[in-house]
Structure formats: structure tokens, C-alpha cells
Amino acid sequence: GQNKILIVPGEVDSQYALNLDKEFSRLHFYTITNGSLGYFPSETAYEDEFDYACYSAPKFYGTIFPFEKKIQRKIDQAIIDLIMRNLYI
């Protein structure tokens, strides 16, 4: 059918879902599933040096923060590629 499910093992900035909803209105977006890799910040979050997602969340997760400013574009594109190829995500 037309419904798609996206499961992300982490906490995700709401901007991801808002952007994807514009293109895929029947995408069901679930986060913090099967553990957590950390907080996935939006690209604009990096503009604020006090932003929770970029600069505070890594301290709470207790890991070295592996994400860079381009993470949102990379994830968005990977999701779109998977959906367009009709793969289950």
C-alpha cells in the first residue's frame, strides 16, 4: 500500500518528520526504537551554540557525538532513496 513506516533508533529533531511529511504524507515515523544511538539534530540546530540536540544531548547520552551538521541532509536523502525504491524501512 501507500503507507510507509520509518523506525529510527534514536531521538530525532521534529524537523525531520516535518520535512518528510511534505513529501510522504503517509509515512509513519517512530523514534527511540530498539535502543538509541543518540539525538539526531536538525541542520539549523547547529546555528545555536546552546542548542540541546547538538551540544547538551551528547553529554546525557554519555558518548562521543558522531554527528556533523550535514547529518539531516544525509538521513533525509537516504530515507527518500529507500522509499523511492519501495524498500521497507
mmCIF file of the C-alpha atoms, coordinates in Angstrom:
data_MODEL
# 
_entry.id   MODEL 
# 
loop_
_atom_site.group_PDB 
_atom_site.id 
_atom_site.type_symbol 
_atom_site.label_atom_id 
_atom_site.label_alt_id 
_atom_site.label_comp_id 
_atom_site.label_asym_id 
_atom_site.label_entity_id 
_atom_site.label_seq_id 
_atom_site.pdbx_PDB_ins_code 
_atom_site.Cartn_x 
_atom_site.Cartn_y 
_atom_site.Cartn_z 
_atom_site.occupancy 
_atom_site.B_iso_or_equiv 
_atom_site.pdbx_formal_charge 
_atom_site.auth_seq_id 
_atom_site.auth_comp_id 
_atom_site.auth_asym_id 
_atom_site.auth_atom_id 
_atom_site.pdbx_PDB_model_num 
ATOM 1  C CA . GLY A 1 1  ? 0.000  0.000  0.000  1.00 0.00 ? 1  GLY A CA 1 
ATOM 2  C CA . GLN A 1 2  ? 0.841  3.621  0.269  1.00 0.00 ? 2  GLN A CA 1 
ATOM 3  C CA . ASN A 1 3  ? 1.681  3.587  3.975  1.00 0.00 ? 3  ASN A CA 1 
ATOM 4  C CA . LYS A 1 4  ? 5.352  3.512  4.932  1.00 0.00 ? 4  LYS A CA 1 
ATOM 5  C CA . ILE A 1 5  ? 6.895  3.007  8.356  1.00 0.00 ? 5  ILE A CA 1 
ATOM 6  C CA . LEU A 1 6  ? 10.171 4.587  9.389  1.00 0.00 ? 6  LEU A CA 1 
ATOM 7  C CA . ILE A 1 7  ? 11.824 3.315  12.563 1.00 0.00 ? 7  ILE A CA 1 
ATOM 8  C CA . VAL A 1 8  ? 14.806 5.231  13.923 1.00 0.00 ? 8  VAL A CA 1 
ATOM 9  C CA . PRO A 1 9  ? 16.933 4.008  16.836 1.00 0.00 ? 9  PRO A CA 1 
ATOM 10 C CA . GLY A 1 10 ? 17.408 7.419  18.396 1.00 0.00 ? 10 GLY A CA 1 
ATOM 11 C CA . GLU A 1 11 ? 15.854 10.698 19.413 1.00 0.00 ? 11 GLU A CA 1 
ATOM 12 C CA . VAL A 1 12 ? 15.154 12.826 16.352 1.00 0.00 ? 12 VAL A CA 1 
ATOM 13 C CA . ASP A 1 13 ? 14.583 16.545 15.962 1.00 0.00 ? 13 ASP A CA 1 
ATOM 14 C CA . SER A 1 14 ? 10.986 17.188 14.873 1.00 0.00 ? 14 SER A CA 1 
ATOM 15 C CA . GLN A 1 15 ? 12.206 18.940 11.719 1.00 0.00 ? 15 GLN A CA 1 
ATOM 16 C CA . TYR A 1 16 ? 12.969 15.534 10.171 1.00 0.00 ? 16 TYR A CA 1 
ATOM 17 C CA . ALA A 1 17 ? 9.333  14.427 10.379 1.00 0.00 ? 17 ALA A CA 1 
ATOM 18 C CA . LEU A 1 18 ? 8.032  17.806 9.245  1.00 0.00 ? 18 LEU A CA 1 
ATOM 19 C CA . ASN A 1 19 ? 10.253 17.776 6.153  1.00 0.00 ? 19 ASN A CA 1 
ATOM 20 C CA . LEU A 1 20 ? 9.406  14.181 5.255  1.00 0.00 ? 20 LEU A CA 1 
ATOM 21 C CA . ASP A 1 21 ? 5.683  14.754 5.784  1.00 0.00 ? 21 ASP A CA 1 
ATOM 22 C CA . LYS A 1 22 ? 5.720  17.332 2.987  1.00 0.00 ? 22 LYS A CA 1 
ATOM 23 C CA . GLU A 1 23 ? 6.786  14.660 0.516  1.00 0.00 ? 23 GLU A CA 1 
ATOM 24 C CA . PHE A 1 24 ? 5.381  11.491 2.100  1.00 0.00 ? 24 PHE A CA 1 
ATOM 25 C CA . SER A 1 25 ? 2.135  12.222 3.938  1.00 0.00 ? 25 SER A CA 1 
ATOM 26 C CA . ARG A 1 26 ? 1.536  8.529  4.688  1.00 0.00 ? 26 ARG A CA 1 
ATOM 27 C CA . LEU A 1 27 ? 4.879  7.975  6.368  1.00 0.00 ? 27 LEU A CA 1 
ATOM 28 C CA . HIS A 1 28 ? 4.623  6.822  9.988  1.00 0.00 ? 28 HIS A CA 1 
ATOM 29 C CA . PHE A 1 29 ? 7.705  7.996  11.849 1.00 0.00 ? 29 PHE A CA 1 
ATOM 30 C CA . TYR A 1 30 ? 8.744  6.157  15.071 1.00 0.00 ? 30 TYR A CA 1 
ATOM 31 C CA . THR A 1 31 ? 11.797 7.104  17.096 1.00 0.00 ? 31 THR A CA 1 
ATOM 32 C CA . ILE A 1 32 ? 13.771 5.758  20.057 1.00 0.00 ? 32 ILE A CA 1 
ATOM 33 C CA . THR A 1 33 ? 13.121 2.179  18.941 1.00 0.00 ? 33 THR A CA 1 
ATOM 34 C CA . ASN A 1 34 ? 15.410 -0.765 19.678 1.00 0.00 ? 34 ASN A CA 1 
ATOM 35 C CA . GLY A 1 35 ? 17.777 1.342  21.709 1.00 0.00 ? 35 GLY A CA 1 
ATOM 36 C CA . SER A 1 36 ? 19.195 4.734  20.946 1.00 0.00 ? 36 SER A CA 1 
ATOM 37 C CA . LEU A 1 37 ? 22.188 5.984  19.013 1.00 0.00 ? 37 LEU A CA 1 
ATOM 38 C CA . GLY A 1 38 ? 21.723 9.454  20.471 1.00 0.00 ? 38 GLY A CA 1 
ATOM 39 C CA . TYR A 1 39 ? 19.955 12.616 19.427 1.00 0.00 ? 39 TYR A CA 1 
ATOM 40 C CA . PHE A 1 40 ? 19.829 13.366 15.694 1.00 0.00 ? 40 PHE A CA 1 
ATOM 41 C CA . PRO A 1 41 ? 19.873 17.176 15.425 1.00 0.00 ? 41 PRO A CA 1 
ATOM 42 C CA . SER A 1 42 ? 18.487 19.214 12.558 1.00 0.00 ? 42 SER A CA 1 
ATOM 43 C CA . GLU A 1 43 ? 20.878 21.180 10.388 1.00 0.00 ? 43 GLU A CA 1 
ATOM 44 C CA . THR A 1 44 ? 19.615 24.500 11.751 1.00 0.00 ? 44 THR A CA 1 
ATOM 45 C CA . ALA A 1 45 ? 20.234 23.375 15.322 1.00 0.00 ? 45 ALA A CA 1 
ATOM 46 C CA . TYR A 1 46 ? 23.974 23.862 14.803 1.00 0.00 ? 46 TYR A CA 1 
ATOM 47 C CA . GLU A 1 47 ? 23.440 27.621 14.429 1.00 0.00 ? 47 GLU A CA 1 
ATOM 48 C CA . ASP A 1 48 ? 22.714 27.971 18.168 1.00 0.00 ? 48 ASP A CA 1 
ATOM 49 C CA . GLU A 1 49 ? 25.725 27.249 20.359 1.00 0.00 ? 49 GLU A CA 1 
ATOM 50 C CA . PHE A 1 50 ? 23.382 26.394 23.263 1.00 0.00 ? 50 PHE A CA 1 
ATOM 51 C CA . ASP A 1 51 ? 21.152 24.010 21.312 1.00 0.00 ? 51 ASP A CA 1 
ATOM 52 C CA . TYR A 1 52 ? 20.142 20.902 23.256 1.00 0.00 ? 52 TYR A CA 1 
ATOM 53 C CA . ALA A 1 53 ? 20.393 18.474 20.336 1.00 0.00 ? 53 ALA A CA 1 
ATOM 54 C CA . CYS A 1 54 ? 23.870 19.433 19.256 1.00 0.00 ? 54 CYS A CA 1 
ATOM 55 C CA . TYR A 1 55 ? 25.645 20.386 22.403 1.00 0.00 ? 55 TYR A CA 1 
ATOM 56 C CA . SER A 1 56 ? 23.797 19.139 25.501 1.00 0.00 ? 56 SER A CA 1 
ATOM 57 C CA . ALA A 1 57 ? 22.320 15.787 24.451 1.00 0.00 ? 57 ALA A CA 1 
ATOM 58 C CA . PRO A 1 58 ? 25.736 14.186 23.834 1.00 0.00 ? 58 PRO A CA 1 
ATOM 59 C CA . LYS A 1 59 ? 26.600 14.757 27.497 1.00 0.00 ? 59 LYS A CA 1 
ATOM 60 C CA . PHE A 1 60 ? 23.416 12.974 28.630 1.00 0.00 ? 60 PHE A CA 1 
ATOM 61 C CA . TYR A 1 61 ? 23.932 10.039 26.280 1.00 0.00 ? 61 TYR A CA 1 
ATOM 62 C CA . GLY A 1 62 ? 27.488 9.655  27.555 1.00 0.00 ? 62 GLY A CA 1 
ATOM 63 C CA . THR A 1 63 ? 29.031 9.021  24.157 1.00 0.00 ? 63 THR A CA 1 
ATOM 64 C CA . ILE A 1 64 ? 31.245 10.923 21.801 1.00 0.00 ? 64 ILE A CA 1 
ATOM 65 C CA . PHE A 1 65 ? 28.866 12.713 19.494 1.00 0.00 ? 65 PHE A CA 1 
ATOM 66 C CA . PRO A 1 66 ? 29.333 11.254 15.997 1.00 0.00 ? 66 PRO A CA 1 
ATOM 67 C CA . PHE A 1 67 ? 27.111 13.632 14.039 1.00 0.00 ? 67 PHE A CA 1 
ATOM 68 C CA . GLU A 1 68 ? 28.042 16.614 11.926 1.00 0.00 ? 68 GLU A CA 1 
ATOM 69 C CA . LYS A 1 69 ? 25.979 19.481 10.550 1.00 0.00 ? 69 LYS A CA 1 
ATOM 70 C CA . LYS A 1 70 ? 25.124 17.585 7.347  1.00 0.00 ? 70 LYS A CA 1 
ATOM 71 C CA . ILE A 1 71 ? 23.513 14.661 9.182  1.00 0.00 ? 71 ILE A CA 1 
ATOM 72 C CA . GLN A 1 72 ? 19.943 15.776 8.472  1.00 0.00 ? 72 GLN A CA 1 
ATOM 73 C CA . ARG A 1 73 ? 20.520 16.079 4.710  1.00 0.00 ? 73 ARG A CA 1 
ATOM 74 C CA . LYS A 1 74 ? 22.200 12.670 4.625  1.00 0.00 ? 74 LYS A CA 1 
ATOM 75 C CA . ILE A 1 75 ? 19.452 10.934 6.567  1.00 0.00 ? 75 ILE A CA 1 
ATOM 76 C CA . ASP A 1 76 ? 16.649 12.661 4.643  1.00 0.00 ? 76 ASP A CA 1 
ATOM 77 C CA . GLN A 1 77 ? 18.210 11.622 1.334  1.00 0.00 ? 77 GLN A CA 1 
ATOM 78 C CA . ALA A 1 78 ? 18.737 8.030  2.469  1.00 0.00 ? 78 ALA A CA 1 
ATOM 79 C CA . ILE A 1 79 ? 15.096 7.792  3.546  1.00 0.00 ? 79 ILE A CA 1 
ATOM 80 C CA . ILE A 1 80 ? 13.863 9.227  0.254  1.00 0.00 ? 80 ILE A CA 1 
ATOM 81 C CA . ASP A 1 81 ? 16.084 6.820  -1.703 1.00 0.00 ? 81 ASP A CA 1 
ATOM 82 C CA . LEU A 1 82 ? 14.706 3.828  0.230  1.00 0.00 ? 82 LEU A CA 1 
ATOM 83 C CA . ILE A 1 83 ? 11.101 4.903  -0.213 1.00 0.00 ? 83 ILE A CA 1 
ATOM 84 C CA . MET A 1 84 ? 11.541 5.571  -3.919 1.00 0.00 ? 84 MET A CA 1 
ATOM 85 C CA . ARG A 1 85 ? 12.988 2.057  -4.357 1.00 0.00 ? 85 ARG A CA 1 
ATOM 86 C CA . ASN A 1 86 ? 9.989  0.662  -2.432 1.00 0.00 ? 86 ASN A CA 1 
ATOM 87 C CA . LEU A 1 87 ? 12.165 -0.919 0.224  1.00 0.00 ? 87 LEU A CA 1 
ATOM 88 C CA . TYR A 1 88 ? 10.809 -1.491 3.677  1.00 0.00 ? 88 TYR A CA 1 
ATOM 89 C CA . ILE A 1 89 ? 12.296 0.905  6.167  1.00 0.00 ? 89 ILE A CA 1 
# 
